[in-house]
Amino acid sequence: MNYVEGLVSVIMPTYKRSEKLLRAIDSVLNQTYKNLELLLVNDNEPFDEYTELLKKRVEKYSNDERFHLILQDKHINGAVARNVGIRQARGQYIAFLDDDDWWELNKLEEQVKELKSLDDSWGAVSCKFTLYDQNGNVIGKTKKYRDGYIYKDILNLMSDVATGTLLMRHDYFDTTRYFDENLLRHQDLQLLVDFTSKYKLKEVNQYLHCVDVSDTQNRPDAHKLIQYKKAFFKSIKPIMDSLSDKDRKCIYAMHKYELGYVCLKNGDKIQGIMYCKAILKSPKACRLALKKTILKIVQICKR
């Protein structure tokens, strides 16, 4: 398919929480890079109270030809909503933004400039991001991560690549998978693993994406997270099968370590310690877990 040269298609799904939506929309439409379209995908049931409220809130954008409200026939999940947007996108580039996050106004300008400067082996660029609490206070900033084919880093949970940081070549994206619509969680990891196993990713060394971490209602407990991870690894089985036993052992250990962290955070100390001990089976996982923990402690101490 021939996409519109230079056009950035921004995909923004929205589900229930629309009180922060206008901030997200404004951060897109007010970008210094003007050649864009915003595809706002309603992920609510088509005639429920949330859809009606959404329609009223976005009426103010009806005269902006770059703004498009997409109404789905029914609510399924966020992966489906994003894929609906991708399939209707006309741009040479694809970007994503959650409805409670926002961008710095030069985000797309800096990323388009960077991606145009790279050779054809680079499929996308990302950026660093800042974390904000419910009061708008900065509570963390990500560190620069390695560029290139970073799917192993992503599998080991060692690269902070948020979906909202991405700017992807649309035609490259078409040659990999979109979001796996069977996944209720970790669709972002699945997409990133699929894409960066085939194309290189470059991080723009600027803080251009802003993440609101005040909404905790969708964060799963350890039991649900186990099921989500099983589905995730099933989804990326061909890539996992291509790795060495040593690499697979490290990756599984790092995900169990994450489960342990969730258990400890929720007060289940015994189960948490049991999961965390999984890293002892992999020397590489021990090193990575230590590095990840130190970075976490440093980040907390700087608050």
C-alpha positions in Angstrom: 0.0 0.0 0.0 1.2 3.5 -0.8 1.1 5.7 2.3 1.0 9.5 2.3 4.6 10.7 2.3 5.6 12.6 5.5 2.3 12.0 7.2 2.3 10.8 10.8 -0.7 8.7 11.8 -1.2 8.9 15.6 -3.3 6.0 17.0 -5.1 6.8 20.3 -7.5 4.3 21.8 -9.7 5.5 24.6 -11.7 3.5 27.1 -13.9 4.9 29.9 -11.5 7.4 31.4 -11.9 10.5 29.3 -11.3 13.1 31.9 -7.6 13.4 30.8 -8.3 12.8 27.1 -8.3 16.5 26.0 -4.7 16.9 27.4 -3.6 14.0 25.2 -5.4 15.2 22.1 -4.1 18.7 22.5 -0.5 17.5 22.8 -0.9 15.8 19.4 -2.8 18.5 17.5 -0.4 21.2 18.8 2.7 19.5 17.7 5.3 21.6 15.9 5.2 18.9 13.2 1.9 19.7 11.5 1.6 16.9 8.9 -0.3 14.5 11.0 -3.6 12.8 11.5 -5.1 11.7 14.8 -7.2 8.5 14.9 -9.1 8.5 18.2 -10.5 4.9 18.5 -13.5 4.6 20.8 -13.0 1.4 22.8 -16.3 1.6 24.7 -19.5 0.0 23.9 -21.0 2.0 21.0 -24.1 3.4 22.8 -23.0 3.4 26.5 -22.6 6.5 28.7 -18.9 6.6 28.1 -19.3 6.8 24.4 -21.9 9.6 24.7 -19.6 11.6 27.1 -16.7 11.0 24.7 -18.6 12.5 21.8 -19.5 15.6 23.7 -15.9 16.1 24.9 -14.4 15.9 21.4 -16.9 18.1 19.7 -14.5 21.0 19.9 -12.2 19.2 17.4 -14.8 18.6 14.7 -13.5 21.4 12.5 -9.9 20.1 12.5 -9.6 17.9 9.4 -6.7 16.1 11.1 -8.9 14.7 13.8 -10.9 11.5 13.2 -13.1 9.7 15.7 -13.5 6.0 15.0 -16.5 4.2 16.6 -16.2 0.5 16.8 -19.1 -1.9 16.7 -18.3 -3.3 20.1 -15.7 -3.2 22.9 -13.1 -6.1 22.8 -9.7 -4.9 24.1 -7.0 -2.3 23.6 -5.1 -4.5 21.1 -8.1 -4.6 18.8 -8.7 -0.9 19.2 -5.1 -0.1 18.2 -5.2 -2.4 15.2 -8.5 -0.8 14.0 -6.6 2.5 14.0 -3.5 1.1 12.3 -5.6 -0.4 9.5 -7.3 3.0 8.8 -4.0 5.0 9.1 -2.8 6.7 5.9 0.5 7.9 7.1 4.1 7.0 6.1 4.7 6.8 9.9 2.8 5.3 12.8 2.8 6.6 16.4 0.8 5.7 19.5 -0.5 7.6 22.5 -2.6 6.5 25.5 -5.5 8.7 26.4 -4.0 9.7 29.8 -0.5 10.4 28.6 0.8 13.3 26.6 3.7 14.5 24.4 6.2 17.3 24.5 5.2 19.6 21.6 8.4 18.9 19.6 8.1 15.1 19.9 7.2 14.2 16.3 9.4 16.9 14.8 12.5 15.5 16.5 11.6 11.9 15.7 10.8 12.4 12.1 14.1 14.2 11.6 16.0 11.4 13.3 14.3 8.6 11.4 14.8 10.3 8.0 18.6 10.5 8.8 18.9 6.7 9.3 19.5 4.0 6.8 16.9 1.4 5.8 17.9 -1.1 8.5 16.3 1.2 11.1 12.5 0.6 11.3 11.6 3.0 14.1 12.7 5.5 16.7 11.6 6.0 20.3 12.6 8.5 23.0 13.1 8.8 26.7 10.1 9.5 28.9 9.1 11.2 32.2 6.8 9.7 34.8 4.3 11.9 36.6 2.1 11.2 39.7 -1.6 12.2 40.2 -0.5 15.7 41.3 1.7 16.3 38.2 4.9 15.8 40.1 7.9 14.2 38.4 8.5 10.8 40.0 11.0 9.3 37.6 12.9 9.6 34.3 14.1 6.7 32.1 17.7 6.1 31.2 19.2 5.8 27.7 19.1 2.2 26.5 21.0 0.3 23.8 19.9 0.9 20.1 19.6 -1.7 17.4 18.0 -5.1 17.3 17.0 -5.0 21.0 14.4 -7.7 21.2 16.5 -9.7 23.7 16.8 -6.6 25.9 13.1 -6.2 25.8 12.5 -9.8 26.6 14.8 -9.5 29.6 12.7 -6.4 30.7 15.9 -4.3 30.5 14.8 -1.6 28.0 12.2 1.0 28.9 10.4 1.3 25.6 6.9 2.6 26.1 4.5 2.3 23.2 3.8 6.0 23.3 7.5 6.7 22.5 7.5 5.0 19.2 7.5 6.4 15.7 7.5 3.5 13.2 7.9 3.2 9.4 4.4 2.1 8.4 5.4 -0.2 5.6 8.0 -1.9 7.8 5.3 -2.4 10.5 3.1 -4.2 7.9 5.8 -6.9 7.4 5.7 -7.8 11.1 2.7 -8.4 13.4 0.4 -5.8 14.7 -0.8 -6.2 18.3 -1.8 -9.8 19.1 -5.6 -9.4 19.7 -5.7 -12.5 21.9 -3.5 -10.9 24.5 -5.0 -9.1 27.5 -1.6 -7.9 28.7 1.9 -7.5 27.3 0.7 -6.6 23.8 3.2 -3.8 23.9 6.1 -6.3 24.6 4.8 -8.7 21.9 4.8 -5.9 19.3 8.2 -4.6 20.3 9.8 -8.1 20.3 8.3 -8.9 16.9 9.4 -5.6 15.4 12.9 -5.3 16.9 13.8 -8.9 16.0 13.5 -7.8 12.4 14.3 -4.0 12.4 16.6 -1.8 14.4 15.2 0.7 16.9 17.0 4.0 17.7 16.2 6.0 20.9 16.2 9.8 20.5 18.1 11.0 23.5 15.5 13.5 24.6 12.5 13.4 27.1 9.6 13.8 24.7 6.9 11.5 26.1 5.1 12.1 29.4 3.5 9.1 31.3 0.7 9.5 33.9 1.1 6.7 36.4 -1.8 7.7 38.7 -4.2 5.2 37.2 -3.6 1.9 39.1 -7.0 0.2 38.5 -5.7 -2.0 35.6 -2.5 -3.2 37.3 -2.8 -7.0 37.8 -2.0 -9.1 40.8 0.6 -11.8 40.6 -1.9 -14.6 39.8 -3.3 -12.7 36.8 0.1 -11.7 35.7 1.2 -15.4 35.6 -1.6 -16.1 33.1 -0.8 -13.0 31.1 2.8 -14.0 30.8 1.9 -17.6 29.8 -0.2 -16.1 26.9 2.6 -13.7 26.0 5.3 -16.4 25.7 2.9 -18.6 23.7 2.3 -15.6 21.3 6.1 -15.1 20.7 7.0 -18.9 20.7 8.7 -18.8 17.3 11.2 -16.1 18.5 11.7 -17.9 21.9 12.4 -21.1 20.0 15.1 -19.4 18.0 17.1 -18.5 21.1 19.7 -20.5 22.9 18.8 -22.4 26.1 20.9 -20.0 28.0 19.0 -17.0 26.7 15.6 -18.6 27.3 16.6 -19.5 30.9 17.6 -15.9 31.6 14.4 -14.4 30.1 12.1 -16.7 32.1 14.1 -16.0 35.2 13.7 -12.2 34.7 10.0 -12.5 34.3 9.7 -14.6 37.4 11.8 -11.9 39.2 9.2 -9.4 38.1 6.4 -11.6 39.5 8.4 -11.7 42.7 8.5 -7.9 42.8 4.7 -7.7 42.4 4.2 -10.3 45.2 6.5 -8.4 47.6 4.8 -5.1 46.7 1.4 -6.7 47.5 2.6 -8.0 50.8 3.0 -11.7 49.8 6.6 -12.0 51.0 7.0 -15.8 50.9 5.7 -16.1 47.3 7.7 -13.1 46.3 11.0 -14.5 47.6 10.2 -17.8 45.9 9.8 -16.1 42.5 12.8 -13.8 43.0 15.0 -16.9 43.7 14.5 -18.0 40.1 17.3 -15.7 39.0 19.8 -17.9 40.9 19.5 -20.4 38.1 20.9 -18.0 35.6 24.2 -16.0 36.2 23.2 -13.5 33.5 19.7 -13.0 35.2 21.5 -12.4 38.5 23.6 -9.6 36.9 20.6 -8.1 35.1 18.3 -8.3 38.2 21.0 -6.6 40.3 21.4 -3.8 37.7 17.6 -3.4 37.5 17.3 -3.2 41.3 20.1 -0.7 41.7 18.5 1.6 39.0 15.2 1.3 40.8 16.7 2.2 44.1 18.5 5.2 42.6 15.3 6.4 41.0 13.4 6.2 44.3 16.2 8.0 46.2 16.1 10.9 43.7 12.4 11.6 44.2 
